[in-house]
């Protein structure tokens, strides 16, 4: 089934992608190859002290977002902005479909979908009519 909206909740370990229509929801879970570890920067050490982003993880998420028309990205930390930066650099067509990026903690799957439905209900009222 074709779904027009998608919401992706992610952190650096896991992404939950929900594509949905008014009466149907599909879920896909993507796991990072190597979950990010917190790095402590030592005085005098070279480099920024941050773990390198898992490009393969973000590319896998981007592939699942190719079909939906509008995308909401949510999550608790910096992974949501890292995904958005990845999309701009590697998948600009998908990046153009991102309606918003919002901070949310660790909701249940049902809460994620309800949040996205509520968001897109407001968004759809202000968007031009689809053909």
Backbone as XML, in Angstrom:
<?xml version="1.0"?>
<chain id="A" units="angstrom">
  <residue number="1" name="UNK">
    <atom name="N" x="0.844" y="-1.185" z="0.000"/>
    <atom name="CA" x="0.000" y="0.000" z="0.000"/>
    <atom name="C" x="0.886" y="1.244" z="0.000"/>
  </residue>
  <residue number="2" name="UNK">
    <atom name="N" x="0.460" y="2.265" z="-0.707"/>
    <atom name="CA" x="1.205" y="3.515" z="-0.778"/>
    <atom name="C" x="0.753" y="4.453" z="0.340"/>
  </residue>
  <residue number="3" name="UNK">
    <atom name="N" x="1.710" y="4.974" z="1.069"/>
    <atom name="CA" x="1.421" y="5.901" z="2.156"/>
    <atom name="C" x="2.047" y="7.244" z="1.831"/>
  </residue>
  <residue number="4" name="UNK">
    <atom name="N" x="1.300" y="8.319" z="2.073"/>
    <atom name="CA" x="1.807" y="9.637" z="1.734"/>
    <atom name="C" x="2.695" y="10.224" z="2.812"/>
  </residue>
  <residue number="5" name="UNK">
    <atom name="N" x="2.441" y="9.928" z="4.068"/>
    <atom name="CA" x="3.208" y="10.495" z="5.177"/>
    <atom name="C" x="4.136" y="9.465" z="5.800"/>
  </residue>
  <residue number="6" name="UNK">
    <atom name="N" x="5.221" y="9.982" z="6.391"/>
    <atom name="CA" x="6.133" y="9.120" z="7.153"/>
    <atom name="C" x="6.624" y="9.891" z="8.361"/>
  </residue>
  <residue number="7" name="UNK">
    <atom name="N" x="6.869" y="9.153" z="9.431"/>
    <atom name="CA" x="7.522" y="9.707" z="10.607"/>
    <atom name="C" x="8.655" y="8.750" z="10.942"/>
  </residue>
  <residue number="8" name="UNK">
    <atom name="N" x="9.814" y="9.323" z="11.229"/>
    <atom name="CA" x="10.945" y="8.512" z="11.654"/>
    <atom name="C" x="11.394" y="9.004" z="13.025"/>
  </residue>
  <residue number="9" name="UNK">
    <atom name="N" x="11.392" y="8.077" z="13.986"/>
    <atom name="CA" x="11.942" y="8.363" z="15.313"/>
    <atom name="C" x="13.296" y="7.687" z="15.330"/>
  </residue>
  <residue number="10" name="UNK">
    <atom name="N" x="14.345" y="8.419" z="15.726"/>
    <atom name="CA" x="15.646" y="7.789" z="15.758"/>
    <atom name="C" x="16.548" y="8.339" z="16.843"/>
  </residue>
  <residue number="11" name="UNK">
    <atom name="N" x="17.466" y="7.477" z="17.229"/>
    <atom name="CA" x="18.614" y="7.875" z="18.034"/>
    <atom name="C" x="19.820" y="7.275" z="17.312"/>
  </residue>
  <residue number="12" name="UNK">
    <atom name="N" x="20.973" y="7.230" z="17.936"/>
    <atom name="CA" x="22.164" y="6.722" z="17.249"/>
    <atom name="C" x="22.224" y="5.200" z="17.182"/>
  </residue>
  <residue number="13" name="UNK">
    <atom name="N" x="21.267" y="4.515" z="17.790"/>
    <atom name="CA" x="21.267" y="3.051" z="17.790"/>
    <atom name="C" x="20.187" y="2.437" z="16.895"/>
  </residue>
  <residue number="14" name="UNK">
    <atom name="N" x="19.045" y="3.128" z="16.787"/>
    <atom name="CA" x="17.886" y="2.527" z="16.138"/>
    <atom name="C" x="17.004" y="3.610" z="15.521"/>
  </residue>
  <residue number="15" name="UNK">
    <atom name="N" x="16.394" y="3.249" z="14.399"/>
    <atom name="CA" x="15.410" y="4.123" z="13.768"/>
    <atom name="C" x="14.122" y="3.335" z="13.569"/>
  </residue>
  <residue number="16" name="UNK">
    <atom name="N" x="13.009" y="3.959" z="13.917"/>
    <atom name="CA" x="11.689" y="3.376" z="13.670"/>
    <atom name="C" x="11.026" y="4.255" z="12.620"/>
  </residue>
  <residue number="17" name="UNK">
    <atom name="N" x="10.742" y="3.666" z="11.471"/>
    <atom name="CA" x="10.122" y="4.399" z="10.367"/>
    <atom name="C" x="8.689" y="3.910" z="10.226"/>
  </residue>
  <residue number="18" name="UNK">
    <atom name="N" x="7.750" y="4.844" z="10.337"/>
    <atom name="CA" x="6.336" y="4.535" z="10.171"/>
    <atom name="C" x="5.838" y="5.273" z="8.942"/>
  </residue>
  <residue number="19" name="UNK">
    <atom name="N" x="5.297" y="4.539" z="7.979"/>
    <atom name="CA" x="4.609" y="5.158" z="6.850"/>
    <atom name="C" x="3.133" y="4.905" z="7.073"/>
  </residue>
  <residue number="20" name="UNK">
    <atom name="N" x="2.326" y="5.917" z="6.768"/>
    <atom name="CA" x="0.911" y="5.759" z="7.109"/>
    <atom name="C" x="-0.001" y="6.559" z="6.206"/>
  </residue>
  <residue number="21" name="UNK">
    <atom name="N" x="-1.234" y="6.078" z="6.160"/>
    <atom name="CA" x="-2.352" y="6.728" z="5.495"/>
    <atom name="C" x="-3.412" y="6.909" z="6.583"/>
  </residue>
  <residue number="22" name="UNK">
    <atom name="N" x="-4.563" y="7.460" z="6.258"/>
    <atom name="CA" x="-5.575" y="7.649" z="7.303"/>
    <atom name="C" x="-5.987" y="6.366" z="8.026"/>
  </residue>
  <residue number="23" name="UNK">
    <atom name="N" x="-5.948" y="5.208" z="7.343"/>
    <atom name="CA" x="-6.402" y="4.001" z="8.024"/>
    <atom name="C" x="-5.400" y="2.846" z="8.025"/>
  </residue>
  <residue number="24" name="UNK">
    <atom name="N" x="-4.138" y="3.114" z="7.764"/>
    <atom name="CA" x="-3.154" y="2.036" z="7.748"/>
    <atom name="C" x="-1.791" y="2.566" z="8.195"/>
  </residue>
  <residue number="25" name="UNK">
    <atom name="N" x="-0.995" y="1.701" z="8.835"/>
    <atom name="CA" x="0.357" y="2.054" z="9.281"/>
    <atom name="C" x="1.281" y="0.882" z="9.000"/>
  </residue>
  <residue number="26" name="UNK">
    <atom name="N" x="2.460" y="1.177" z="8.478"/>
    <atom name="CA" x="3.502" y="0.169" z="8.317"/>
    <atom name="C" x="4.726" y="0.632" z="9.088"/>
  </residue>
  <residue number="27" name="UNK">
    <atom name="N" x="5.406" y="-0.316" z="9.728"/>
    <atom name="CA" x="6.576" y="0.003" z="10.549"/>
    <atom name="C" x="7.789" y="-0.770" z="10.052"/>
  </residue>
  <residue number="28" name="UNK">
    <atom name="N" x="8.932" y="-0.090" z="10.046"/>
    <atom name="CA" x="10.208" y="-0.716" z="9.734"/>
    <atom name="C" x="11.222" y="-0.237" z="10.762"/>
  </residue>
  <residue number="29" name="UNK">
    <atom name="N" x="12.005" y="-1.160" z="11.309"/>
    <atom name="CA" x="13.036" y="-0.801" z="12.283"/>
    <atom name="C" x="14.395" y="-1.026" z="11.644"/>
  </residue>
  <residue number="30" name="UNK">
    <atom name="N" x="15.268" y="-0.021" z="11.758"/>
    <atom name="CA" x="16.625" y="-0.084" z="11.219"/>
    <atom name="C" x="17.589" y="0.093" z="12.380"/>
  </residue>
  <residue number="31" name="UNK">
    <atom name="N" x="18.560" y="-0.799" z="12.470"/>
    <atom name="CA" x="19.553" y="-0.733" z="13.543"/>
    <atom name="C" x="20.878" y="-0.242" z="12.987"/>
  </residue>
  <residue number="32" name="UNK">
    <atom name="N" x="21.571" y="0.562" z="13.765"/>
    <atom name="CA" x="22.904" y="1.022" z="13.381"/>
    <atom name="C" x="23.852" y="-0.166" z="13.393"/>
  </residue>
  <residue number="33" name="UNK">
    <atom name="N" x="24.814" y="-0.171" z="12.463"/>
    <atom name="CA" x="25.814" y="-1.244" z="12.428"/>
    <atom name="C" x="26.633" y="-1.268" z="13.706"/>
  </residue>
  <residue number="34" name="UNK">
    <atom name="N" x="27.085" y="-0.098" z="14.102"/>
    <atom name="CA" x="27.892" y="0.038" z="15.309"/>
    <atom name="C" x="27.305" y="1.169" z="16.127"/>
  </residue>
  <residue number="35" name="UNK">
    <atom name="N" x="26.523" y="0.854" z="17.153"/>
    <atom name="CA" x="25.946" y="1.928" z="17.959"/>
    <atom name="C" x="27.013" y="2.896" z="18.452"/>
  </residue>
  <residue number="36" name="UNK">
    <atom name="N" x="26.703" y="4.175" z="18.382"/>
    <atom name="CA" x="27.653" y="5.209" z="18.794"/>
    <atom name="C" x="27.952" y="5.107" z="20.279"/>
  </residue>
  <residue number="37" name="UNK">
    <atom name="N" x="29.198" y="5.328" z="20.606"/>
    <atom name="CA" x="29.610" y="5.361" z="21.996"/>
    <atom name="C" x="29.921" y="6.802" z="22.360"/>
  </residue>
  <residue number="38" name="UNK">
    <atom name="N" x="29.724" y="7.135" z="23.607"/>
    <atom name="CA" x="30.092" y="8.468" z="24.059"/>
    <atom name="C" x="31.608" y="8.533" z="24.167"/>
  </residue>
  <residue number="39" name="UNK">
    <atom name="N" x="32.184" y="9.549" z="23.565"/>
    <atom name="CA" x="33.630" y="9.723" z="23.593"/>
    <atom name="C" x="33.948" y="10.892" z="24.494"/>
  </residue>
  <residue number="40" name="UNK">
    <atom name="N" x="34.891" y="10.673" z="25.380"/>
    <atom name="CA" x="35.325" y="11.740" z="26.270"/>
    <atom name="C" x="36.589" y="12.335" z="25.699"/>
  </residue>
  <residue number="41" name="UNK">
    <atom name="N" x="36.572" y="13.624" z="25.466"/>
    <atom name="CA" x="37.703" y="14.325" z="24.862"/>
    <atom name="C" x="38.769" y="14.581" z="25.921"/>
  </residue>
  <residue number="42" name="UNK">
    <atom name="N" x="39.971" y="14.113" z="25.659"/>
    <atom name="CA" x="41.080" y="14.315" z="26.598"/>
    <atom name="C" x="41.792" y="15.616" z="26.272"/>
  </residue>
  <residue number="43" name="UNK">
    <atom name="N" x="42.255" y="16.304" z="27.276"/>
    <atom name="CA" x="42.990" y="17.548" z="27.082"/>
    <atom name="C" x="44.207" y="17.285" z="26.207"/>
  </residue>
  <residue number="44" name="UNK">
    <atom name="N" x="44.412" y="18.130" z="25.211"/>
    <atom name="CA" x="45.561" y="18.026" z="24.328"/>
    <atom name="C" x="45.397" y="17.024" z="23.205"/>
  </residue>
  <residue number="45" name="UNK">
    <atom name="N" x="44.287" y="16.308" z="23.149"/>
    <atom name="CA" x="44.067" y="15.315" z="22.091"/>
    <atom name="C" x="43.616" y="16.011" z="20.819"/>
  </residue>
  <residue number="46" name="UNK">
    <atom name="N" x="44.000" y="15.448" z="19.693"/>
    <atom name="CA" x="43.615" y="16.001" z="18.397"/>
    <atom name="C" x="42.203" y="15.537" z="18.044"/>
  </residue>
  <residue number="47" name="UNK">
    <atom name="N" x="41.495" y="16.359" z="17.298"/>
    <atom name="CA" x="40.167" y="15.988" z="16.824"/>
    <atom name="C" x="39.075" y="16.533" z="17.717"/>
  </residue>
  <residue number="48" name="UNK">
    <atom name="N" x="37.837" y="16.456" z="17.236"/>
    <atom name="CA" x="36.721" y="17.045" z="17.960"/>
    <atom name="C" x="36.222" y="16.229" z="19.144"/>
  </residue>
  <residue number="49" name="UNK">
    <atom name="N" x="36.609" y="14.959" z="19.250"/>
    <atom name="CA" x="36.143" y="14.131" z="20.356"/>
    <atom name="C" x="34.756" y="13.565" z="20.149"/>
  </residue>
  <residue number="50" name="UNK">
    <atom name="N" x="34.325" y="13.465" z="18.893"/>
    <atom name="CA" x="33.005" y="12.914" z="18.582"/>
    <atom name="C" x="33.169" y="11.663" z="17.731"/>
  </residue>
  <residue number="51" name="UNK">
    <atom name="N" x="32.279" y="10.710" z="17.909"/>
    <atom name="CA" x="32.296" y="9.513" z="17.083"/>
    <atom name="C" x="31.860" y="9.874" z="15.669"/>
  </residue>
  <residue number="52" name="UNK">
    <atom name="N" x="32.456" y="9.213" z="14.688"/>
    <atom name="CA" x="32.081" y="9.435" z="13.294"/>
    <atom name="C" x="30.668" y="8.896" z="13.069"/>
  </residue>
  <residue number="53" name="UNK">
    <atom name="N" x="29.871" y="9.630" z="12.313"/>
    <atom name="CA" x="28.497" y="9.212" z="12.037"/>
    <atom name="C" x="28.487" y="7.950" z="11.173"/>
  </residue>
  <residue number="54" name="UNK">
    <atom name="N" x="27.516" y="7.100" z="11.367"/>
    <atom name="CA" x="27.355" y="5.856" z="10.632"/>
    <atom name="C" x="26.579" y="6.152" z="9.347"/>
  </residue>
  <residue number="55" name="UNK">
    <atom name="N" x="27.319" y="6.434" z="8.277"/>
    <atom name="CA" x="26.693" y="6.797" z="7.001"/>
    <atom name="C" x="25.809" y="5.673" z="6.459"/>
  </residue>
  <residue number="56" name="UNK">
    <atom name="N" x="26.212" y="4.430" z="6.668"/>
    <atom name="CA" x="25.423" y="3.291" z="6.192"/>
    <atom name="C" x="24.053" y="3.266" z="6.880"/>
  </residue>
  <residue number="57" name="UNK">
    <atom name="N" x="24.034" y="3.558" z="8.163"/>
    <atom name="CA" x="22.793" y="3.620" z="8.945"/>
    <atom name="C" x="21.868" y="4.690" z="8.372"/>
  </residue>
  <residue number="58" name="UNK">
    <atom name="N" x="22.398" y="5.888" z="8.164"/>
    <atom name="CA" x="21.577" y="6.978" z="7.648"/>
    <atom name="C" x="21.122" y="6.716" z="6.209"/>
  </residue>
  <residue number="59" name="UNK">
    <atom name="N" x="21.956" y="6.073" z="5.425"/>
    <atom name="CA" x="21.558" y="5.752" z="4.059"/>
    <atom name="C" x="20.409" y="4.735" z="4.055"/>
  </residue>
  <residue number="60" name="UNK">
    <atom name="N" x="20.462" y="3.768" z="4.965"/>
    <atom name="CA" x="19.373" y="2.799" z="5.083"/>
    <atom name="C" x="18.053" y="3.460" z="5.437"/>
  </residue>
  <residue number="61" name="UNK">
    <atom name="N" x="18.124" y="4.444" z="6.321"/>
    <atom name="CA" x="16.914" y="5.192" z="6.683"/>
    <atom name="C" x="16.408" y="5.968" z="5.470"/>
  </residue>
  <residue number="62" name="UNK">
    <atom name="N" x="17.322" y="6.619" z="4.764"/>
    <atom name="CA" x="16.953" y="7.417" z="3.588"/>
    <atom name="C" x="16.246" y="6.563" z="2.537"/>
  </residue>
  <residue number="63" name="UNK">
    <atom name="N" x="16.709" y="5.338" z="2.341"/>
    <atom name="CA" x="16.073" y="4.450" z="1.358"/>
    <atom name="C" x="14.616" y="4.182" z="1.700"/>
  </residue>
  <residue number="64" name="UNK">
    <atom name="N" x="14.313" y="4.049" z="2.982"/>
    <atom name="CA" x="12.930" y="3.775" z="3.379"/>
    <atom name="C" x="12.043" y="5.006" z="3.229"/>
  </residue>
  <residue number="65" name="UNK">
    <atom name="N" x="12.653" y="6.184" z="3.124"/>
    <atom name="CA" x="11.899" y="7.428" z="3.032"/>
    <atom name="C" x="11.737" y="7.922" z="1.593"/>
  </residue>
  <residue number="66" name="UNK">
    <atom name="N" x="12.154" y="7.126" z="0.614"/>
    <atom name="CA" x="12.077" y="7.552" z="-0.789"/>
    <atom name="C" x="10.640" y="7.637" z="-1.301"/>
  </residue>
  <residue number="67" name="UNK">
    <atom name="N" x="9.741" y="6.771" z="-0.829"/>
    <atom name="CA" x="8.379" y="6.720" z="-1.350"/>
    <atom name="C" x="7.408" y="7.732" z="-0.740"/>
  </residue>
  <residue number="68" name="UNK">
    <atom name="N" x="7.379" y="7.890" z="0.583"/>
    <atom name="CA" x="6.397" y="8.830" z="1.161"/>
    <atom name="C" x="6.609" y="10.254" z="0.654"/>
  </residue>
  <residue number="69" name="UNK">
    <atom name="N" x="5.528" y="11.030" z="0.662"/>
    <atom name="CA" x="5.594" y="12.402" z="0.160"/>
    <atom name="C" x="6.067" y="13.410" z="1.180"/>
  </residue>
  <residue number="70" name="UNK">
    <atom name="N" x="5.672" y="13.270" z="2.426"/>
    <atom name="CA" x="6.053" y="14.222" z="3.469"/>
    <atom name="C" x="6.587" y="13.446" z="4.662"/>
  </residue>
  <residue number="71" name="UNK">
    <atom name="N" x="7.640" y="13.988" z="5.267"/>
    <atom name="CA" x="8.354" y="13.265" z="6.315"/>
    <atom name="C" x="8.500" y="14.143" z="7.551"/>
  </residue>
  <residue number="72" name="UNK">
    <atom name="N" x="8.255" y="13.548" z="8.706"/>
    <atom name="CA" x="8.504" y="14.184" z="9.993"/>
    <atom name="C" x="9.613" y="13.399" z="10.665"/>
  </residue>
  <residue number="73" name="UNK">
    <atom name="N" x="10.682" y="14.081" z="11.080"/>
    <atom name="CA" x="11.800" y="13.434" z="11.772"/>
    <atom name="C" x="11.740" y="13.832" z="13.239"/>
  </residue>
  <residue number="74" name="UNK">
    <atom name="N" x="11.737" y="12.841" z="14.122"/>
    <atom name="CA" x="11.677" y="13.104" z="15.559"/>
    <atom name="C" x="12.683" y="12.230" z="16.289"/>
  </residue>
  <residue number="75" name="UNK">
    <atom name="N" x="13.053" y="12.657" z="17.483"/>
    <atom name="CA" x="13.960" y="11.862" z="18.291"/>
    <atom name="C" x="14.504" y="12.667" z="19.452"/>
  </residue>
  <residue number="76" name="UNK">
    <atom name="N" x="15.229" y="11.996" z="20.361"/>
    <atom name="CA" x="15.674" y="12.647" z="21.582"/>
    <atom name="C" x="16.990" y="13.409" z="21.487"/>
  </residue>
  <residue number="77" name="UNK">
    <atom name="N" x="17.896" y="13.022" z="20.612"/>
    <atom name="CA" x="19.235" y="13.618" z="20.626"/>
    <atom name="C" x="19.598" y="14.281" z="19.312"/>
  </residue>
  <residue number="78" name="UNK">
    <atom name="N" x="20.871" y="14.162" z="18.961"/>
    <atom name="CA" x="21.400" y="14.805" z="17.765"/>
    <atom name="C" x="21.271" y="13.963" z="16.501"/>
  </residue>
  <residue number="79" name="UNK">
    <atom name="N" x="20.866" y="12.716" z="16.610"/>
    <atom name="CA" x="20.779" y="11.844" z="15.440"/>
    <atom name="C" x="19.802" y="12.392" z="14.402"/>
  </residue>
  <residue number="80" name="UNK">
    <atom name="N" x="18.747" y="13.048" z="14.851"/>
    <atom name="CA" x="17.754" y="13.560" z="13.898"/>
    <atom name="C" x="18.367" y="14.649" z="13.016"/>
  </residue>
  <residue number="81" name="UNK">
    <atom name="N" x="19.205" y="15.504" z="13.577"/>
    <atom name="CA" x="19.851" y="16.541" z="12.757"/>
    <atom name="C" x="20.968" y="15.934" z="11.907"/>
  </residue>
  <residue number="82" name="UNK">
    <atom name="N" x="21.631" y="14.904" z="12.419"/>
    <atom name="CA" x="22.649" y="14.216" z="11.621"/>
    <atom name="C" x="22.001" y="13.545" z="10.410"/>
  </residue>
  <residue number="83" name="UNK">
    <atom name="N" x="20.820" y="12.951" z="10.606"/>
    <atom name="CA" x="20.092" y="12.357" z="9.481"/>
    <atom name="C" x="19.743" y="13.428" z="8.461"/>
  </residue>
  <residue number="84" name="UNK">
    <atom name="N" x="19.248" y="14.555" z="8.916"/>
    <atom name="CA" x="18.859" y="15.630" z="8.002"/>
    <atom name="C" x="20.070" y="16.132" z="7.209"/>
  </residue>
  <residue number="85" name="UNK">
    <atom name="N" x="21.205" y="16.273" z="7.862"/>
    <atom name="CA" x="22.437" y="16.683" z="7.164"/>
    <atom name="C" x="22.843" y="15.638" z="6.134"/>
  </residue>
  <residue number="86" name="UNK">
    <atom name="N" x="22.709" y="14.368" z="6.507"/>
    <atom name="CA" x="23.016" y="13.282" z="5.569"/>
    <atom name="C" x="22.094" y="13.363" z="4.351"/>
  </residue>
  <residue number="87" name="UNK">
    <atom name="N" x="20.817" y="13.575" z="4.589"/>
    <atom name="CA" x="19.870" y="13.659" z="3.485"/>
    <atom name="C" x="20.230" y="14.807" z="2.547"/>
  </residue>
  <residue number="88" name="UNK">
    <atom name="N" x="20.575" y="15.961" z="3.093"/>
    <atom name="CA" x="20.965" y="17.096" z="2.250"/>
    <atom name="C" x="22.203" y="16.783" z="1.417"/>
  </residue>
  <residue number="89" name="UNK">
    <atom name="N" x="23.150" y="16.088" z="2.000"/>
    <atom name="CA" x="24.396" y="15.786" z="1.302"/>
    <atom name="C" x="24.264" y="14.643" z="0.297"/>
  </residue>
  <residue number="90" name="UNK">
    <atom name="N" x="23.451" y="13.624" z="0.615"/>
    <atom name="CA" x="23.425" y="12.405" z="-0.186"/>
    <atom name="C" x="22.089" y="12.087" z="-0.852"/>
  </residue>
  <residue number="91" name="UNK">
    <atom name="N" x="21.000" y="12.601" z="-0.322"/>
    <atom name="CA" x="19.663" y="12.305" z="-0.851"/>
    <atom name="C" x="18.814" y="13.575" z="-0.860"/>
  </residue>
  <residue number="92" name="UNK">
    <atom name="N" x="19.186" y="14.562" z="-1.682"/>
    <atom name="CA" x="18.473" y="15.847" z="-1.643"/>
    <atom name="C" x="16.980" y="15.747" z="-1.987"/>
  </residue>
  <residue number="93" name="UNK">
    <atom name="N" x="16.583" y="14.768" z="-2.795"/>
    <atom name="CA" x="15.152" y="14.611" z="-3.102"/>
    <atom name="C" x="14.366" y="14.210" z="-1.853"/>
  </residue>
  <residue number="94" name="UNK">
    <atom name="N" x="14.960" y="13.369" z="-1.029"/>
    <atom name="CA" x="14.318" y="12.974" z="0.227"/>
    <atom name="C" x="14.351" y="14.148" z="1.201"/>
  </residue>
  <residue number="95" name="UNK">
    <atom name="N" x="15.463" y="14.859" z="1.268"/>
    <atom name="CA" x="15.586" y="16.018" z="2.167"/>
    <atom name="C" x="14.510" y="17.060" z="1.870"/>
  </residue>
  <residue number="96" name="UNK">
    <atom name="N" x="14.178" y="17.235" z="0.596"/>
    <atom name="CA" x="13.168" y="18.223" z="0.214"/>
    <atom name="C" x="11.779" y="17.859" z="0.731"/>
  </residue>
  <residue number="97" name="UNK">
    <atom name="N" x="11.552" y="16.599" z="1.082"/>
    <atom name="CA" x="10.242" y="16.156" z="1.574"/>
    <atom name="C" x="10.105" y="16.261" z="3.091"/>
  </residue>
  <residue number="98" name="UNK">
    <atom name="N" x="11.181" y="16.648" z="3.788"/>
    <atom name="CA" x="11.127" y="16.750" z="5.247"/>
    <atom name="C" x="10.319" y="17.987" z="5.625"/>
  </residue>
  <residue number="99" name="UNK">
    <atom name="N" x="9.215" y="17.763" z="6.311"/>
    <atom name="CA" x="8.330" y="18.846" z="6.723"/>
    <atom name="C" x="8.826" y="19.512" z="8.001"/>
  </residue>
  <residue number="100" name="UNK">
    <atom name="N" x="9.414" y="18.722" z="8.924"/>
    <atom name="CA" x="9.883" y="19.274" z="10.196"/>
    <atom name="C" x="10.784" y="18.271" z="10.898"/>
  </residue>
  <residue number="101" name="UNK">
    <atom name="N" x="11.572" y="18.818" z="11.823"/>
    <atom name="CA" x="12.399" y="18.019" z="12.722"/>
    <atom name="C" x="12.040" y="18.475" z="14.126"/>
  </residue>
  <residue number="102" name="UNK">
    <atom name="N" x="11.613" y="17.534" z="14.966"/>
    <atom name="CA" x="11.166" y="17.908" z="16.304"/>
    <atom name="C" x="11.757" y="16.979" z="17.355"/>
  </residue>
  <residue number="103" name="UNK">
    <atom name="N" x="11.981" y="17.541" z="18.533"/>
    <atom name="CA" x="12.522" y="16.769" z="19.646"/>
    <atom name="C" x="11.398" y="16.081" z="20.410"/>
  </residue>
  <residue number="104" name="UNK">
    <atom name="N" x="11.546" y="14.779" z="20.570"/>
    <atom name="CA" x="10.662" y="13.990" z="21.434"/>
    <atom name="C" x="11.546" y="12.971" z="22.137"/>
  </residue>
  <residue number="105" name="UNK">
    <atom name="N" x="11.136" y="12.527" z="23.296"/>
    <atom name="CA" x="11.974" y="11.631" z="24.094"/>
    <atom name="C" x="11.875" y="10.199" z="23.571"/>
  </residue>
  <residue number="106" name="UNK">
    <atom name="N" x="11.294" y="9.310" z="24.327"/>
    <atom name="CA" x="11.179" y="7.902" z="23.960"/>
    <atom name="C" x="9.716" y="7.458" z="24.048"/>
  </residue>
  <residue number="107" name="UNK">
    <atom name="N" x="8.875" y="7.929" z="23.132"/>
    <atom name="CA" x="7.457" y="7.539" z="23.168"/>
    <atom name="C" x="7.265" y="6.109" z="22.664"/>
  </residue>
  <residue number="108" name="UNK">
    <atom name="N" x="6.086" y="5.582" z="22.926"/>
    <atom name="CA" x="5.728" y="4.267" z="22.393"/>
    <atom name="C" x="5.463" y="4.414" z="20.894"/>
  </residue>
  <residue number="109" name="UNK">
    <atom name="N" x="5.385" y="3.299" z="20.202"/>
    <atom name="CA" x="5.100" y="3.337" z="18.768"/>
    <atom name="C" x="3.773" y="4.037" z="18.490"/>
  </residue>
  <residue number="110" name="UNK">
    <atom name="N" x="2.757" y="3.717" z="19.285"/>
    <atom name="CA" x="1.448" y="4.346" z="19.112"/>
    <atom name="C" x="1.508" y="5.848" z="19.322"/>
  </residue>
  <residue number="111" name="UNK">
    <atom name="N" x="2.297" y="6.291" z="20.282"/>
    <atom name="CA" x="2.439" y="7.726" z="20.540"/>
    <atom name="C" x="3.164" y="8.422" z="19.390"/>
  </residue>
  <residue number="112" name="UNK">
    <atom name="N" x="4.147" y="7.751" z="18.795"/>
    <atom name="CA" x="4.862" y="8.335" z="17.652"/>
    <atom name="C" x="3.901" y="8.560" z="16.492"/>
  </residue>
  <residue number="113" name="UNK">
    <atom name="N" x="3.113" y="7.543" z="16.171"/>
    <atom name="CA" x="2.165" y="7.650" z="15.054"/>
    <atom name="C" x="1.094" y="8.692" z="15.355"/>
  </residue>
  <residue number="114" name="UNK">
    <atom name="N" x="0.573" y="8.712" z="16.582"/>
    <atom name="CA" x="-0.441" y="9.710" z="16.955"/>
    <atom name="C" x="0.132" y="11.127" z="16.844"/>
  </residue>
  <residue number="115" name="UNK">
    <atom name="N" x="1.360" y="11.314" z="17.280"/>
    <atom name="CA" x="2.030" y="12.618" z="17.192"/>
    <atom name="C" x="2.146" y="13.051" z="15.729"/>
  </residue>
  <residue number="116" name="UNK">
    <atom name="N" x="2.553" y="12.118" z="14.876"/>
    <atom name="CA" x="2.703" y="12.431" z="13.450"/>
    <atom name="C" x="1.353" y="12.711" z="12.796"/>
  </residue>
  <residue number="117" name="UNK">
    <atom name="N" x="0.343" y="11.925" z="13.126"/>
    <atom name="CA" x="-0.989" y="12.172" z="12.550"/>
    <atom name="C" x="-1.488" y="13.572" z="12.934"/>
  </residue>
  <residue number="118" name="UNK">
    <atom name="N" x="-1.297" y="13.938" z="14.197"/>
    <atom name="CA" x="-1.717" y="15.261" z="14.655"/>
    <atom name="C" x="-0.926" y="16.353" z="13.936"/>
  </residue>
  <residue number="119" name="UNK">
    <atom name="N" x="0.380" y="16.153" z="13.792"/>
    <atom name="CA" x="1.212" y="17.133" z="13.089"/>
    <atom name="C" x="0.739" y="17.299" z="11.648"/>
  </residue>
  <residue number="120" name="UNK">
    <atom name="N" x="0.588" y="16.187" z="10.934"/>
    <atom name="CA" x="0.220" y="16.269" z="9.526"/>
    <atom name="C" x="-1.215" y="16.733" z="9.319"/>
  </residue>
  <residue number="121" name="UNK">
    <atom name="N" x="-2.098" y="16.529" z="10.287"/>
    <atom name="CA" x="-3.460" y="17.054" z="10.174"/>
    <atom name="C" x="-3.411" y="18.577" z="10.094"/>
  </residue>
  <residue number="122" name="UNK">
    <atom name="N" x="-2.574" y="19.196" z="10.919"/>
    <atom name="CA" x="-2.402" y="20.656" z="10.852"/>
    <atom name="C" x="-1.686" y="21.041" z="9.574"/>
  </residue>
  <residue number="123" name="UNK">
    <atom name="N" x="-0.662" y="20.274" z="9.205"/>
    <atom name="CA" x="0.129" y="20.567" z="8.017"/>
    <atom name="C" x="-0.728" y="20.472" z="6.761"/>
  </residue>
  <residue number="124" name="UNK">
    <atom name="N" x="-1.570" y="19.435" z="6.669"/>
    <atom name="CA" x="-2.408" y="19.243" z="5.496"/>
    <atom name="C" x="-3.421" y="20.374" z="5.304"/>
  </residue>
  <residue number="125" name="UNK">
    <atom name="N" x="-3.871" y="20.965" z="6.395"/>
    <atom name="CA" x="-4.819" y="22.078" z="6.274"/>
    <atom name="C" x="-4.183" y="23.317" z="5.672"/>
  </residue>
  <residue number="126" name="UNK">
    <atom name="N" x="-2.879" y="23.479" z="5.849"/>
    <atom name="CA" x="-2.194" y="24.670" z="5.344"/>
    <atom name="C" x="-1.472" y="24.429" z="4.030"/>
  </residue>
  <residue number="127" name="UNK">
    <atom name="N" x="-1.425" y="23.175" z="3.567"/>
    <atom name="CA" x="-0.748" y="22.836" z="2.319"/>
    <atom name="C" x="-1.696" y="22.996" z="1.148"/>
  </residue>
  <residue number="128" name="UNK">
    <atom name="N" x="-1.136" y="23.232" z="-0.052"/>
    <atom name="CA" x="-1.982" y="23.259" z="-1.248"/>
    <atom name="C" x="-2.665" y="21.908" z="-1.452"/>
  </residue>
  <residue number="129" name="UNK">
    <atom name="N" x="-3.808" y="21.924" z="-2.058"/>
    <atom name="CA" x="-4.573" y="20.698" z="-2.309"/>
    <atom name="C" x="-3.786" y="19.757" z="-3.217"/>
  </residue>
  <residue number="130" name="UNK">
    <atom name="N" x="-3.742" y="18.447" z="-2.855"/>
    <atom name="CA" x="-3.058" y="17.453" z="-3.676"/>
    <atom name="C" x="-4.001" y="16.963" z="-4.759"/>
  </residue>
  <residue number="131" name="UNK">
    <atom name="N" x="-3.393" y="16.614" z="-5.878"/>
    <atom name="CA" x="-4.168" y="16.074" z="-6.990"/>
    <atom name="C" x="-4.068" y="14.578" z="-7.001"/>
  </residue>
</chain>
